[in-house]
């Protein structure tokens, strides 16, 4: 399999059956995977922050850094490869509270809330989710099967 690493504030879309999209070390960040089984198109986004109004200039350069600019871009790129909104299955992981044990800044929770609002507003249903907690996650999307797997340093792995 061709492993394609997606870094922080980045995304990839593929329709190559040999591709495995992977992102590591999701703390408060969120990974969104999308997959259209008929078009065999999938994508993975690793965003950091909920709202691009925090830094419009940075959002223009790196739209995948923010939920409100990265999620629409992910969907748009999938549509350009033949995916259709009504067929796309969406999975979400991350949004933990790692460095902020007292949860003063609530970055993870703000990211989770932003994702839910964006999808609710656009009538997109989340088909699987593994969010919150106080641990890092790794997310893998297998383009051949559309399966999204989540694992963490505590030793669990699950399909969402």
N, C-alpha and C positions, 0 to 999 in steps of 0.2 A: 504494500500500500504506500502511496505517496503521502507522507505526513506533512501537512501544511500548518505551521505554527502561526497563531494569531496573537500578536502582542497586545499590550494595554493600549486602548484608544485606536483599535484597528478592527478590520473585518475582512472576510473573504467570502466569495460566492463561487460555487463550482457545480459542474454537471459531469465531472469525470468520476466514474465508478471506482477508480483506484484511490481516490482522495479520502483522507481522514483529516478533518479540520480539528485542531487542538488548541486550547488556551489553558495556560497554567496560572496558578496563584491568584485565583479570584478571592479577594477579601471582601471589601465593601463594594467592589466593582460588580457588574452584572454581565453574564453571558446570555445572549439570546440566540437560539438556533431556530432556523426555519427550514422546512422541507416540503416540497411538492412532489408526491410520489409519482404522479402521472408524468410530469415534465422531467423528473429525476434531477431536480435542481435544489440545492441546499446552500445555506450560508450560516456563518457564525460571526457575531458581533461581540466585542469585549469593550464595554464603555465604562467610564470612570465616574461621571457625575450626571445628575439628573437634568440640569437646566443650562442651556447654552447662553442664557442672558448673563451668566457669571463672567463670560469672556467671549464676546461676539467675534473678536479678531481671531482668537484661537479656534473657535468653532468653524470659522470660514476656512481655516487651513486644515484642521483635523476634525471633521464633523463626527467621526466615530468616537470621539472623546465624550460626547454627551448623548443622553437618551433621546432628547427631542430632535436632534439632527441625525444621529446614527441609525435609529430604528427606521425612519422613513427611507434613508439611503439604502439600507440593507434590503428592504422590500422592493424598492425601485430597481435595484440591480438584479434581484431574482425575477422580477417581471420582465426585464429586458432579455432574460435567458429562457423565457417561456412559462414561468410559474404564473399561477392565477390565485388571487386572494382567497377565493372560496375553497381552494384545495390545500392551502398552506397550513401545515401543522407547526405550532409554535411551542418552544420549550424555554424555560427561564431558570437560571441558577446564579447563586451568589448573594450579594447584599448582606454579608456578615458584619459583625462588629468585632474587629480584630484588635486594632490599636487603641480603641476608645472603649475600654471595658465598662465604664459607667454610662456609655452611650450619650455623651453630651452633645456631640456633633451630629449624630444619627445619619451619617452619610449612607450607610447600607440601607437603612429604612427609607430614607428619602429616595434612593435609587429604586427600591422595590415599589414604592408608591408611584413614582413617575412612570415606570413600566406599565403598571396596572391602569393608570389614567390614560396613557397613550393608547393602549389596546382597547380599553373600554370606549373611548371617544371614537375610535375607528372601527368599532364592532368586530374586533379580532379576539378570538377566544384562545386562552393559553391552555394547551393540552397536557402539559406537565411542568412541575415546578419543584425546585429544591432551593429554598431561600432562607435567609436569616442565620441564626446561630453565631458561633464565635470561632469558626474554623475556615481555613482556605479550601478551595475546591479546584479541581481540574475538570474540564468539560471537553468531550470528544463527540464529533458528529461524523458518522460513517455515511458517505454519500451513496454507497452501493445499497444500503438498507434503510437509510433515514433514521437510524437509531441514535439517540443522544444518551451518552453515558456520563455520569457524574461520579467522581471519586474524591476522597479527601485523605488527609494525613492521619486521620483516626482509623483508617483501614476499611472504610466501607466503599462499596461501589454499587451504583444503582442505575437502572434505566428509567428515565423520566419521560 
